[in-house]
């Protein structure tokens, strides 16, 4: 039925899990109502709330409910069949294509070999039919970037630097809200491997690190860019400074991240109301010191 189709479409966009500090997105678009602890983003979709029981059955690829982790802990025990050093991020497919299969060659990079102006895919789906993106409020990007060369098409849009308004402190993001999918975090990373990887990231904390090419970057967590998925890492560069972001939520035009991270990247200048477009490329999380 038409109702069933609409419900399936909403669920296919996936749950967007936000920490307690986040203000719930209302149907009229801005952040009005305080969200309860670890609120699941689909709760603000009135249609989905009304048909939640039906949608849970009808939607394909719903997130697994059996992921567990001790309360307040970012690291869970997992049966990890591969060492962290063996976990490589997937090759980035063309934005118009379907995701590669697990059997494709493992790659140490995902996407262009060099930095590109930051964009995010609105269409890339993984697991099957799950598009891990959110473009709500994108008129905010267009308003802030008026007069600048930006992108906002059906397939992709420009992403700009933002602050910690969505609460990307490590303590707010337990592993079950990051490694959500029993089908696998990425085509090359199982759910258990994701748990191990993220647990290690949390243990390492927020700090500056020296990357294999000799450059420095500040670590953090936040939204994703390019064709990024939860469990992958993006290297951002802005005016000579760099940050490595472990993606814990959807791809989004507003690149919110851990407070210490954006303050390092922007020398403390609040990006609110500014059009700061970083350069970005995907890297292996295991290339960050302390992750292997």
N, C-alpha and C positions, 0 to 999 in steps of 0.2 A: 504494500500500500504506500501512498505518498508519505504518510506519517512515518512508517517504518524506514523508508529510504532516507528521510531527513535525520532520523535518529542515528542510523548507521553512519551517515556522513559526519555527524558531530562526534561520535565516538571514535571514528577513524583518525580524527585530529589528535587524539590521546589526551590523557589527563595531564594537566600542567600543575605540578605540585609546587606550592609556594610555602615559605616558612611563616612562623607566626607574625613576623614583623610586616608581612605584606598586607596591603589593603585590598580587599576583594574587588574584582572587576565587576561593575554592575552592568546591567543590560544597556544603560545609556552611555557607557564607554569609559568613564573615569573611575577613580579609586575612592569609593565613598564609604563603604561599610567595613569595619574591622573584621578580618578573617579569623576564624577559630584556628587553633594550633594545627599546622601542617595541612592546611585546607587544600583539597583537591580542586583544581581549577575548573573542572566541568560542572561544579556545583553552581557556578554563576550562570550556566546556560539553562534558562527556565524550561525550555522544551525538553532538554535531556533529563532534568530532575523529574518532570512529570512522567517520562517514559523510561526511567532508569532500569526497571526490572526487565522490560522488553528489550531494551538496547543491549543489556549485558549478555543476552542470549543471541541476539541477531547480529551484533557487530563482530567482525572477524578480527582476530589478533588482539583481544583485550589483554591488558597487562595482568601478569600473574599475581595472585593474592597470597602466594605461599612464601614470598621472600620475607625472611625474618632477620632481625638484628637486635642485640641487646639495646634497651632504651638508652639514648644518649651516646651511643657508640657509633663511630663512623666505620669501624672495621668489623666484619663478620668472618667467622671461619668458613672456608669453602674448599671443596674438593677441586683443586686447581690442577688440571692435567698438564699445564705448561708453566715454565718459569716466567717471571715478569719480563725477563730479557727477550723471551721468544714472542711476546705479544706485540704484534705490529698492527698499525692502523691500516684500514682498507684503502685501495685505490679509489680516487674520486671519479665517478662516472660523469659523462656529459649530463648537464642539468636536465635535459629532456629525456634521458634514458632511464630504464629501470635499474635498481641496484645490482651490483655484481653478485654472483653466487659465492658461497663460502669456498668453493673449490678453486677459485681463481688465485693466481700467484699472489703471495704475500708481498707487501711493499713497505718500505721504510718511510714513505711519504704518501700523502693523500691530497692530490690536487696539484696545482702549479708548483714548479720547483722553486720559484721565487715569489716574493710578496706581490699581492695584487690589492687594489682598493677594496675595502670590505663590502661584501654583499652576502646575502643569505638566500638559500633556495626555499621557495614556497611550495615546491612540488616533490622533492626527493622523498621517497618513502622507504622506511625500514624500521621494524619488521614489515612484512607485506601489508600494504594498505595503510600503514601508520605514517603520517606526515608530521614529523616532529618540528613544527614551526608554529608561530603565532604572529599575525600581522595586525592585531587589534591596535587601534590608535596610531596607525602609521602616518596619519595626517600630521602628527606631531613632528615626525622626521622631516616631512615636506615643508612644514612651517619653519622649523629651525634651520633648514638648509636652503631656504628660498634664495635664489640667485646663484646657487652652487650647482655643479653638474652631479646629479644623483639619479638613481634608478628606482623605479617602482612599477614593475610590470606584473603580468599574471604569473611569471615564473620566478622572479627574483626581485630583491629590493636592496638598497643601500643600508648598511648598518653603521650606527654612530656611537661613539663612546658615551657612557652614562655612569652615574654614581652607584652607590650601594642601596638605592631606594627600595629594592626588592629583597633586601636582607640576605646577602650572600656571605654571611659569616659561616664558617665551617660547622659550627655547632647546630645550625638549623637544617643541615642537609645529611641525614642519616643514609646509610647505604641503600636501604630498601626504596628510598625515593629517588635514587639515581640509577641503580641497576635494576630497572623495573620489569624488564621483559624476559620471560622464560625462553622465548624464541632465540635470544641472544642480544647482546648490547649492540653489536655491529656484525657485519658478515664474517669478520675474522676474530670476534671476541665474544666468548660465551658469557652468560649471566654470572657464573661463578668466577670466571677470570676478571670480569668487570668489578666484582666485589673485592677481589684481592687487590686489583690495581687501585681502586678508589681508597681502600683502606690504607694502602701505603702512602697515597697522596695526602690523606688527612694526617697521618703520622708525621710526615715531613714538615707540615705547617706552612705558613705564609712567610716566604723569605726570598732573597735574591740568590740566584744560582748562575753558574757559568755553564753555558751550553757547549755542545761538542765543537761548534765553530769558533769558540773563544769569546763570544759575546755574552753579556749579562742580561738577565730577565728576572722579573718578580713573578712568583707563582700566585695563583688564586683560583677561584671557581666562579662560574657565571653562565650566562647564556651562550649559545653557539653561533657560528658563522659558517659561510660557504655551504657545504652539504653535511655539516657536523651532526653527530649523534651523541647522545649521552654516553659517557665513557671515553670520549676522544678529546684531544688537546689541540688548541689553536694558539699559534704564536702571533701576537699583535705587536705592531710597531707604530709609534707615533713620535715624530720629531726626534728621532734618534734613540728613544727609550723603548724597551720591550717588556711584554708580559706574556706568560704562558697560562692560558685559562683551561682548566679541566671542565668540560661541559657537563653540567648537572641538570639542565632543564632543556627547554626548546631552543631552536634558532629564533632570533628576534631582532628587530631593527634597533632596539635600544639595548646596547651592550652593557648592561649592568654587571658589576663584578664585585669581589671582595674590596672593602674600603681601602685597606692598605695598598692594594694592587693598583686601583685607579689613581690614588694619590701619588704613588711612585711614578706611574706612567705620565701623569699630567703635572708633575711638580706641585701637587696640592690644589691646582685650579679646578674648581667644581665645573664639570661639563654641562650642568643643567642650562638649558636654553641655548647651548652652543651646537654648532655643526662640526664636530671633530670626527673626521672619517679616518680611521686607522688603516694601515696596510695589514694584510693577514695572510697566513699560510698554515696548513695543517702540519703538525709534527707528531712523532711518536711520543706519547707520555713517558715511555721508558728512556727517552733521550735526556730527560731531566735528571740531574745528579740525585742519587738517593732512591731512584725508582727501579733500578735493575736488581 
